[in-house]
Amino acid sequence: MVPFQRIVALLMAGALVFVFLVPLAMQRHAYPIVFLVVGLFVVYLAVNAWIWLRMRS
């Protein structure tokens, strides 16, 4: 059940970032915010992968 919950959380975070935040920031030509939000999302994915690998072993 935990992997399913983790996948759903990642999908919700991805939807929040790439459906709402990034298009809104690009519409306002706030490109530093776009890079910051996408960078934080990549870090979020990396930390989740690292935690998942640690929990498996």
All heavy atoms as a GROMACS GRO file, in nm:
protein
  462
    1MET      N    1   0.082  -0.120   0.000
    1MET     CA    2   0.000   0.000   0.000
    1MET      C    3   0.086   0.126   0.000
    1MET      O    4   0.047   0.225  -0.058
    1MET     CB    5  -0.092  -0.003   0.123
    1MET     CG    6  -0.197   0.101   0.119
    1MET     SD    7  -0.307   0.070  -0.019
    1MET     CE    8  -0.438   0.177   0.020
    2VAL      N    9   0.202   0.121   0.064
    2VAL     CA   10   0.288   0.238   0.070
    2VAL      C   11   0.337   0.280  -0.068
    2VAL      O   12   0.336   0.400  -0.098
    2VAL     CB   13   0.406   0.214   0.167
    2VAL    CG1   14   0.506   0.327   0.162
    2VAL    CG2   15   0.353   0.197   0.309
    3PRO      N   16   0.379   0.186  -0.156
    3PRO     CA   17   0.422   0.231  -0.289
    3PRO      C   18   0.310   0.302  -0.366
    3PRO      O   19   0.334   0.401  -0.434
    3PRO     CB   20   0.464   0.103  -0.360
    3PRO     CG   21   0.500   0.010  -0.251
    3PRO     CD   22   0.408   0.044  -0.138
    4PHE      N   23   0.188   0.252  -0.354
    4PHE     CA   24   0.074   0.316  -0.421
    4PHE      C   25   0.054   0.458  -0.369
    4PHE      O   26   0.034   0.552  -0.447
    4PHE     CB   27  -0.052   0.233  -0.402
    4PHE     CG   28  -0.174   0.296  -0.460
    4PHE    CD1   29  -0.192   0.302  -0.597
    4PHE    CD2   30  -0.271   0.352  -0.377
    4PHE    CE1   31  -0.304   0.363  -0.652
    4PHE    CE2   32  -0.383   0.412  -0.431
    4PHE     CZ   33  -0.400   0.417  -0.569
    5GLN      N   34   0.061   0.476  -0.238
    5GLN     CA   35   0.043   0.608  -0.179
    5GLN      C   36   0.155   0.703  -0.222
    5GLN      O   37   0.131   0.821  -0.249
    5GLN     CB   38   0.040   0.599  -0.027
    5GLN     CG   39  -0.083   0.530   0.026
    5GLN     CD   40  -0.075   0.505   0.175
    5GLN    OE1   41   0.032   0.507   0.234
    5GLN    NE2   42  -0.189   0.479   0.236
    6ARG      N   43   0.275   0.651  -0.231
    6ARG     CA   44   0.389   0.734  -0.273
    6ARG      C   45   0.373   0.777  -0.419
    6ARG      O   46   0.399   0.892  -0.455
    6ARG     CB   47   0.519   0.658  -0.253
    6ARG     CG   48   0.641   0.745  -0.265
    6ARG     CD   49   0.765   0.670  -0.221
    6ARG     NE   50   0.768   0.641  -0.079
    6ARG     CZ   51   0.811   0.725   0.013
    6ARG    NH1   52   0.851   0.845  -0.022
    6ARG    NH2   53   0.814   0.691   0.139
    7ILE      N   54   0.326   0.685  -0.504
    7ILE     CA   55   0.304   0.718  -0.645
    7ILE      C   56   0.194   0.823  -0.660
    7ILE      O   57   0.207   0.918  -0.737
    7ILE     CB   58   0.272   0.591  -0.726
    7ILE    CG1   59   0.397   0.503  -0.736
    7ILE    CG2   60   0.219   0.625  -0.864
    7ILE    CD1   61   0.371   0.366  -0.791
    8VAL      N   62   0.087   0.808  -0.584
    8VAL     CA   63  -0.023   0.905  -0.590
    8VAL      C   64   0.026   1.042  -0.543
    8VAL      O   65  -0.007   1.146  -0.604
    8VAL     CB   66  -0.144   0.857  -0.508
    8VAL    CG1   67  -0.246   0.967  -0.491
    8VAL    CG2   68  -0.206   0.735  -0.573
    9ALA      N   69   0.107   1.046  -0.439
    9ALA     CA   70   0.159   1.174  -0.390
    9ALA      C   71   0.249   1.239  -0.495
    9ALA      O   72   0.244   1.362  -0.516
    9ALA     CB   73   0.237   1.153  -0.261
   10LEU      N   74   0.332   1.159  -0.564
   10LEU     CA   75   0.418   1.214  -0.669
   10LEU      C   76   0.335   1.266  -0.786
   10LEU      O   77   0.367   1.372  -0.842
   10LEU     CB   78   0.516   1.107  -0.718
   10LEU     CG   79   0.625   1.066  -0.618
   10LEU    CD1   80   0.702   0.947  -0.672
   10LEU    CD2   81   0.717   1.182  -0.590
   11LEU      N   82   0.230   1.195  -0.822
   11LEU     CA   83   0.143   1.241  -0.931
   11LEU      C   84   0.072   1.370  -0.894
   11LEU      O   85   0.058   1.461  -0.978
   11LEU     CB   86   0.042   1.133  -0.967
   11LEU     CG   87   0.099   1.010  -1.040
   11LEU    CD1   88  -0.010   0.906  -1.058
   11LEU    CD2   89   0.157   1.051  -1.174
   12MET      N   90   0.025   1.380  -0.772
   12MET     CA   91  -0.043   1.504  -0.729
   12MET      C   92   0.055   1.621  -0.727
   12MET      O   93   0.020   1.732  -0.768
   12MET     CB   94  -0.106   1.485  -0.592
   12MET     CG   95  -0.227   1.395  -0.595
   12MET     SD   96  -0.322   1.390  -0.442
   12MET     CE   97  -0.201   1.348  -0.320
   13ALA      N   98   0.176   1.598  -0.680
   13ALA     CA   99   0.276   1.705  -0.680
   13ALA      C  100   0.311   1.746  -0.822
   13ALA      O  101   0.326   1.864  -0.852
   13ALA     CB  102   0.400   1.660  -0.604
   14GLY      N  103   0.324   1.647  -0.910
   14GLY     CA  104   0.353   1.678  -1.050
   14GLY      C  105   0.241   1.757  -1.115
   14GLY      O  106   0.266   1.850  -1.193
   15ALA      N  107   0.118   1.722  -1.086
   15ALA     CA  108   0.004   1.796  -1.141
   15ALA      C  109   0.004   1.939  -1.088
   15ALA      O  110  -0.019   2.034  -1.165
   15ALA     CB  111  -0.126   1.727  -1.105
   16LEU      N  112   0.032   1.956  -0.961
   16LEU     CA  113   0.036   2.090  -0.904
   16LEU      C  114   0.143   2.176  -0.971
   16LEU      O  115   0.120   2.291  -1.007
   16LEU     CB  116   0.061   2.083  -0.753
   16LEU     CG  117   0.072   2.215  -0.679
   16LEU    CD1  118  -0.063   2.285  -0.680
   16LEU    CD2  119   0.121   2.194  -0.539
   17VAL      N  120   0.258   2.116  -0.992
   17VAL     CA  121   0.370   2.191  -1.050
   17VAL      C  122   0.346   2.220  -1.198
   17VAL      O  123   0.355   2.335  -1.242
   17VAL     CB  124   0.503   2.114  -1.030
   17VAL    CG1  125   0.615   2.173  -1.114
   17VAL    CG2  126   0.542   2.116  -0.884
   18PHE      N  127   0.316   2.115  -1.276
   18PHE     CA  128   0.316   2.130  -1.421
   18PHE      C  129   0.180   2.169  -1.481
   18PHE      O  130   0.173   2.201  -1.599
   18PHE     CB  131   0.369   2.003  -1.487
   18PHE     CG  132   0.514   1.979  -1.454
   18PHE    CD1  133   0.550   1.876  -1.370
   18PHE    CD2  134   0.612   2.061  -1.504
   18PHE    CE1  135   0.683   1.854  -1.338
   18PHE    CE2  136   0.745   2.041  -1.474
   18PHE     CZ  137   0.780   1.937  -1.390
   19VAL      N  138   0.075   2.167  -1.402
   19VAL     CA  139  -0.055   2.210  -1.453
   19VAL      C  140  -0.088   2.350  -1.402
   19VAL      O  141  -0.151   2.428  -1.474
   19VAL     CB  142  -0.166   2.110  -1.413
   19VAL    CG1  143  -0.304   2.161  -1.451
   19VAL    CG2  144  -0.140   1.975  -1.479
   20PHE      N  145  -0.045   2.383  -1.281
   20PHE     CA  146  -0.082   2.512  -1.224
   20PHE      C  147   0.034   2.610  -1.213
   20PHE      O  148   0.029   2.720  -1.268
   20PHE     CB  149  -0.145   2.493  -1.085
   20PHE     CG  150  -0.274   2.418  -1.088
   20PHE    CD1  151  -0.285   2.294  -1.031
   20PHE    CD2  152  -0.385   2.472  -1.150
   20PHE    CE1  153  -0.403   2.224  -1.035
   20PHE    CE2  154  -0.505   2.404  -1.155
   20PHE     CZ  155  -0.514   2.279  -1.097
   21LEU      N  156   0.141   2.572  -1.143
   21LEU     CA  157   0.245   2.668  -1.111
   21LEU      C  158   0.330   2.711  -1.230
   21LEU      O  159   0.352   2.830  -1.253
   21LEU     CB  160   0.335   2.612  -1.000
   21LEU     CG  161   0.267   2.590  -0.865
   21LEU    CD1  162   0.365   2.528  -0.767
   21LEU    CD2  163   0.210   2.718  -0.811
   22VAL      N  164   0.378   2.615  -1.307
   22VAL     CA  165   0.466   2.648  -1.420
   22VAL      C  166   0.393   2.729  -1.527
   22VAL      O  167   0.444   2.833  -1.570
   22VAL     CB  168   0.533   2.521  -1.476
   22VAL    CG1  169   0.603   2.549  -1.607
   22VAL    CG2  170   0.631   2.464  -1.375
   23PRO      N  171   0.273   2.688  -1.572
   23PRO     CA  172   0.206   2.771  -1.673
   23PRO      C  173   0.173   2.912  -1.624
   23PRO      O  174   0.183   3.008  -1.700
   23PRO     CB  175   0.078   2.693  -1.705
   23PRO     CG  176   0.109   2.553  -1.670
   23PRO     CD  177   0.201   2.561  -1.552
   24LEU      N  178   0.135   2.924  -1.498
   24LEU     CA  179   0.104   3.056  -1.444
   24LEU      C  180   0.229   3.144  -1.440
   24LEU      O  181   0.224   3.262  -1.478
   24LEU     CB  182   0.044   3.043  -1.304
   24LEU     CG  183   0.000   3.173  -1.238
   24LEU    CD1  184  -0.110   3.239  -1.321
   24LEU    CD2  185  -0.049   3.146  -1.098
   25ALA      N  186   0.340   3.087  -1.398
   25ALA     CA  187   0.465   3.165  -1.393
   25ALA      C  188   0.513   3.199  -1.534
   25ALA      O  189   0.564   3.309  -1.557
   25ALA     CB  190   0.572   3.086  -1.318
   26MET      N  191   0.497   3.107  -1.630
   26MET     CA  192   0.539   3.137  -1.767
   26MET      C  193   0.450   3.242  -1.830
   26MET      O  194   0.498   3.326  -1.907
   26MET     CB  195   0.538   3.009  -1.850
   26MET     CG  196   0.650   2.915  -1.813
   26MET     SD  197   0.654   2.768  -1.914
   26MET     CE  198   0.718   2.835  -2.066
   27GLN      N  199   0.323   3.242  -1.797
   27GLN     CA  200   0.231   3.344  -1.848
   27GLN      C  201   0.272   3.483  -1.801
   27GLN      O  202   0.258   3.580  -1.873
   27GLN     CB  203   0.089   3.311  -1.804
   27GLN     CG  204  -0.016   3.405  -1.855
   27GLN     CD  205  -0.152   3.368  -1.801
   27GLN    OE1  206  -0.164   3.303  -1.698
   27GLN    NE2  207  -0.256   3.411  -1.871
   28ARG      N  208   0.324   3.488  -1.679
   28ARG     CA  209   0.366   3.618  -1.623
   28ARG      C  210   0.514   3.647  -1.651
   28ARG      O  211   0.568   3.743  -1.597
   28ARG     CB  212   0.343   3.618  -1.473
   28ARG     CG  213   0.196   3.609  -1.440
   28ARG     CD  214   0.173   3.601  -1.292
   28ARG     NE  215   0.031   3.586  -1.266
   28ARG     CZ  216  -0.029   3.634  -1.161
   28ARG    NH1  217   0.041   3.697  -1.068
   28ARG    NH2  218  -0.156   3.616  -1.145
   29HIS      N  219   0.577   3.563  -1.731
   29HIS     CA  220   0.718   3.578  -1.768
   29HIS      C  221   0.809   3.580  -1.646
   29HIS      O  222   0.909   3.652  -1.642
   29HIS     CB  223   0.740   3.703  -1.852
   29HIS     CG  224   0.659   3.704  -1.978
   29HIS    ND1  225   0.685   3.620  -2.084
   29HIS    CD2  226   0.550   3.776  -2.013
   29HIS    CE1  227   0.597   3.642  -2.179
   29HIS    NE2  228   0.512   3.736  -2.139
   30ALA      N  229   0.776   3.498  -1.547
   30ALA     CA  230   0.857   3.486  -1.425
   30ALA      C  231   0.941   3.359  -1.436
   30ALA      O  232   0.918   3.261  -1.367
   30ALA     CB  233   0.768   3.483  -1.303
   31TYR      N  234   1.039   3.363  -1.527
   31TYR     CA  235   1.118   3.244  -1.555
   31TYR      C  236   1.204   3.197  -1.438
   31TYR      O  237   1.225   3.077  -1.424
   31TYR     CB  238   1.202   3.265  -1.681
   31TYR     CG  239   1.113   3.288  -1.802
   31TYR    CD1  240   1.111   3.410  -1.867
   31TYR    CD2  241   1.028   3.188  -1.846
   31TYR    CE1  242   1.029   3.432  -1.975
   31TYR    CE2  243   0.944   3.208  -1.955
   31TYR     CZ  244   0.945   3.330  -2.019
   31TYR     OH  245   0.861   3.351  -2.125
   32PRO      N  246   1.255   3.285  -1.352
   32PRO     CA  247   1.327   3.234  -1.234
   32PRO      C  248   1.238   3.147  -1.144
   32PRO      O  249   1.284   3.048  -1.088
   32PRO     CB  250   1.372   3.361  -1.162
   32PRO     CG  251   1.380   3.464  -1.268
   32PRO     CD  252   1.270   3.431  -1.364
   33ILE      N  253   1.111   3.182  -1.134
   33ILE     CA  254   1.019   3.102  -1.053
   33ILE      C  255   0.997   2.966  -1.119
   33ILE      O  256   0.989   2.864  -1.050
   33ILE     CB  257   0.886   3.177  -1.032
   33ILE    CG1  258   0.909   3.300  -0.946
   33ILE    CG2  259   0.782   3.087  -0.970
   33ILE    CD1  260   0.789   3.389  -0.929
   34VAL      N  261   0.989   2.964  -1.252
   34VAL     CA  262   0.973   2.837  -1.324
   34VAL      C  263   1.092   2.746  -1.294
   34VAL      O  264   1.074   2.628  -1.260
   34VAL     CB  265   0.960   2.861  -1.476
   34VAL    CG1  266   0.965   2.729  -1.552
   34VAL    CG2  267   0.833   2.936  -1.508
   35PHE      N  268   1.214   2.798  -1.306
   35PHE     CA  269   1.332   2.716  -1.281
   35PHE      C  270   1.338   2.671  -1.136
   35PHE      O  271   1.376   2.557  -1.107
   35PHE     CB  272   1.459   2.793  -1.319
   35PHE     CG  273   1.473   2.816  -1.466
   35PHE    CD1  274   1.489   2.943  -1.516
   35PHE    CD2  275   1.466   2.710  -1.556
   35PHE    CE1  276   1.500   2.966  -1.652
   35PHE    CE2  277   1.477   2.730  -1.692
   35PHE     CZ  278   1.495   2.859  -1.741
   36LEU      N  279   1.300   2.758  -1.044
   36LEU     CA  280   1.301   2.722  -0.903
   36LEU      C  281   1.200   2.610  -0.874
   36LEU      O  282   1.233   2.512  -0.807
   36LEU     CB  283   1.269   2.845  -0.817
   36LEU     CG  284   1.260   2.820  -0.666
   36LEU    CD1  285   1.397   2.788  -0.611
   36LEU    CD2  286   1.200   2.939  -0.597
   37VAL      N  287   1.079   2.623  -0.925
   37VAL     CA  288   0.975   2.524  -0.899
   37VAL      C  289   1.011   2.390  -0.962
   37VAL      O  290   0.998   2.285  -0.898
   37VAL     CB  291   0.838   2.575  -0.949
   37VAL    CG1  292   0.735   2.465  -0.950
   37VAL    CG2  293   0.791   2.691  -0.864
   38VAL      N  294   1.059   2.391  -1.086
   38VAL     CA  295   1.098   2.266  -1.152
   38VAL      C  296   1.218   2.204  -1.081
   38VAL      O  297   1.223   2.083  -1.061
   38VAL     CB  298   1.126   2.290  -1.301
   38VAL    CG1  299   1.187   2.168  -1.366
   38VAL    CG2  300   0.997   2.329  -1.373
   39GLY      N  301   1.313   2.286  -1.039
   39GLY     CA  302   1.428   2.235  -0.964
   39GLY      C  303   1.389   2.172  -0.832
   39GLY      O  304   1.438   2.064  -0.796
   40LEU      N  305   1.299   2.236  -0.760
   40LEU     CA  306   1.252   2.179  -0.634
   40LEU      C  307   1.176   2.049  -0.657
   40LEU      O  308   1.186   1.956  -0.578
   40LEU     CB  309   1.162   2.279  -0.561
   40LEU     CG  310   1.235   2.395  -0.494
   40LEU    CD1  311   1.133   2.494  -0.437
   40LEU    CD2  312   1.327   2.346  -0.386
   41PHE      N  313   1.102   2.040  -0.768
   41PHE     CA  314   1.030   1.917  -0.799
   41PHE      C  315   1.128   1.804  -0.830
   41PHE      O  316   1.107   1.690  -0.787
   41PHE     CB  317   0.935   1.938  -0.916
   41PHE     CG  318   0.851   1.817  -0.946
   41PHE    CD1  319   0.749   1.780  -0.861
   41PHE    CD2  320   0.874   1.740  -1.059
   41PHE    CE1  321   0.671   1.669  -0.886
   41PHE    CE2  322   0.798   1.630  -1.086
   41PHE     CZ  323   0.696   1.593  -1.000
   42VAL      N  324   1.235   1.834  -0.901
   42VAL     CA  325   1.337   1.732  -0.930
   42VAL      C  326   1.404   1.685  -0.801
   42VAL      O  327   1.426   1.565  -0.782
   42VAL     CB  328   1.439   1.786  -1.032
   42VAL    CG1  329   1.559   1.693  -1.046
   42VAL    CG2  330   1.373   1.807  -1.166
   43VAL      N  331   1.433   1.778  -0.711
   43VAL     CA  332   1.490   1.740  -0.581
   43VAL      C  333   1.390   1.654  -0.504
   43VAL      O  334   1.429   1.554  -0.441
   43VAL     CB  335   1.530   1.866  -0.501
   43VAL    CG1  336   1.566   1.831  -0.357
   43VAL    CG2  337   1.646   1.935  -0.569
   44TYR      N  338   1.263   1.689  -0.508
   44TYR     CA  339   1.158   1.611  -0.442
   44TYR      C  340   1.153   1.469  -0.496
   44TYR      O  341   1.145   1.373  -0.419
   44TYR     CB  342   1.023   1.683  -0.462
   44TYR     CG  343   0.903   1.610  -0.411
   44TYR    CD1  344   0.882   1.591  -0.276
   44TYR    CD2  345   0.808   1.560  -0.500
   44TYR    CE1  346   0.770   1.523  -0.229
   44TYR    CE2  347   0.696   1.494  -0.454
   44TYR     CZ  348   0.678   1.475  -0.319
   44TYR     OH  349   0.568   1.409  -0.274
   45LEU      N  350   1.162   1.454  -0.628
   45LEU     CA  351   1.164   1.321  -0.688
   45LEU      C  352   1.287   1.242  -0.644
   45LEU      O  353   1.278   1.123  -0.612
   45LEU     CB  354   1.162   1.331  -0.840
   45LEU     CG  355   1.032   1.374  -0.904
   45LEU    CD1  356   1.050   1.384  -1.055
   45LEU    CD2  357   0.920   1.280  -0.870
   46ALA      N  358   1.403   1.307  -0.642
   46ALA     CA  359   1.526   1.239  -0.603
   46ALA      C  360   1.521   1.194  -0.457
   46ALA      O  361   1.562   1.081  -0.425
   46ALA     CB  362   1.646   1.331  -0.626
   47VAL      N  363   1.472   1.278  -0.370
   47VAL     CA  364   1.463   1.241  -0.228
   47VAL      C  365   1.364   1.128  -0.208
   47VAL      O  366   1.388   1.035  -0.130
   47VAL     CB  367   1.426   1.365  -0.142
   47VAL    CG1  368   1.390   1.324  -0.001
   47VAL    CG2  369   1.540   1.464  -0.142
   48ASN      N  370   1.253   1.131  -0.280
   48ASN     CA  371   1.157   1.022  -0.270
   48ASN      C  372   1.216   0.891  -0.319
   48ASN      O  373   1.193   0.786  -0.258
   48ASN     CB  374   1.030   1.054  -0.350
   48ASN     CG  375   0.926   1.119  -0.264
   48ASN    OD1  376   0.876   1.056  -0.172
   48ASN    ND2  377   0.896   1.244  -0.293
   49ALA      N  378   1.292   0.894  -0.428
   49ALA     CA  379   1.356   0.772  -0.478
   49ALA      C  380   1.457   0.720  -0.377
   49ALA      O  381   1.466   0.599  -0.352
   49ALA     CB  382   1.423   0.800  -0.612
   50TRP      N  383   1.534   0.811  -0.317
   50TRP     CA  384   1.634   0.772  -0.219
   50TRP      C  385   1.568   0.709  -0.095
   50TRP      O  386   1.610   0.604  -0.047
   50TRP     CB  387   1.716   0.893  -0.178
   50TRP     CG  388   1.817   0.866  -0.072
   50TRP    CD1  389   1.929   0.790  -0.083
   50TRP    CD2  390   1.816   0.917   0.060
   50TRP    NE1  391   1.998   0.790   0.035
   50TRP    CE2  392   1.931   0.866   0.125
   50TRP    CE3  393   1.729   0.999   0.131
   50TRP    CZ2  394   1.959   0.898   0.257
   50TRP    CZ3  395   1.759   1.029   0.261
   50TRP    CH2  396   1.873   0.977   0.324
   51ILE      N  397   1.461   0.769  -0.047
   51ILE     CA  398   1.388   0.714   0.069
   51ILE      C  399   1.328   0.578   0.035
   51ILE      O  400   1.333   0.486   0.116
   51ILE     CB  401   1.279   0.813   0.116
   51ILE    CG1  402   1.344   0.935   0.180
   51ILE    CG2  403   1.183   0.747   0.214
   51ILE    CD1  404   1.246   1.047   0.210
   52TRP      N  405   1.272   0.565  -0.085
   52TRP     CA  406   1.212   0.439  -0.126
   52TRP      C  407   1.317   0.328  -0.132
   52TRP      O  408   1.293   0.217  -0.087
   52TRP     CB  409   1.143   0.456  -0.261
   52TRP     CG  410   1.073   0.333  -0.307
   52TRP    CD1  411   0.959   0.279  -0.255
   52TRP    CD2  412   1.113   0.246  -0.412
   52TRP    NE1  413   0.926   0.166  -0.324
   52TRP    CE2  414   1.019   0.143  -0.420
   52TRP    CE3  415   1.220   0.246  -0.501
   52TRP    CZ2  416   1.028   0.042  -0.514
   52TRP    CZ3  417   1.229   0.147  -0.594
   52TRP    CH2  418   1.134   0.045  -0.599
   53LEU      N  419   1.435   0.360  -0.185
   53LEU     CA  420   1.543   0.260  -0.190
   53LEU      C  421   1.590   0.221  -0.050
   53LEU      O  422   1.620   0.105  -0.025
   53LEU     CB  423   1.660   0.312  -0.273
   53LEU     CG  424   1.636   0.318  -0.423
   53LEU    CD1  425   1.753   0.386  -0.492
   53LEU    CD2  426   1.613   0.178  -0.479
   54ARG      N  427   1.596   0.315   0.040
   54ARG     CA  428   1.638   0.286   0.177
   54ARG      C  429   1.535   0.202   0.250
   54ARG      O  430   1.568   0.118   0.334
   54ARG     CB  431   1.666   0.414   0.254
   54ARG     CG  432   1.788   0.483   0.200
   54ARG     CD  433   1.855   0.569   0.296
   54ARG     NE  434   1.849   0.520   0.432
   54ARG     CZ  435   1.943   0.539   0.520
   54ARG    NH1  436   2.050   0.602   0.485
   54ARG    NH2  437   1.931   0.496   0.643
   55MET      N  438   1.406   0.225   0.221
   55MET     CA  439   1.300   0.147   0.287
   55MET      C  440   1.295   0.004   0.235
   55MET      O  441   1.258  -0.087   0.308
   55MET     CB  442   1.164   0.214   0.264
   55MET     CG  443   1.142   0.338   0.348
   55MET     SD  444   0.984   0.418   0.315
   55MET     CE  445   0.870   0.288   0.353
   56ARG      N  446   1.331  -0.016   0.108
   56ARG     CA  447   1.328  -0.150   0.050
   56ARG      C  448   1.435  -0.240   0.108
   56ARG      O  449   1.414  -0.360   0.123
   56ARG     CB  450   1.350  -0.141  -0.101
   56ARG     CG  451   1.222  -0.125  -0.176
   56ARG     CD  452   1.248  -0.124  -0.324
   56ARG     NE  453   1.240  -0.260  -0.375
   56ARG     CZ  454   1.296  -0.300  -0.487
   56ARG    NH1  455   1.363  -0.215  -0.560
   56ARG    NH2  456   1.282  -0.422  -0.529
   57SER      N  457   1.551  -0.186   0.138
   57SER     CA  458   1.660  -0.271   0.186
   57SER      C  459   1.665  -0.283   0.336
   57SER      O  460   1.581  -0.256   0.410
   57SER     CB  461   1.792  -0.216   0.137
   57SER     OG  462   1.812  -0.086   0.184
   0.00000   0.00000   0.00000
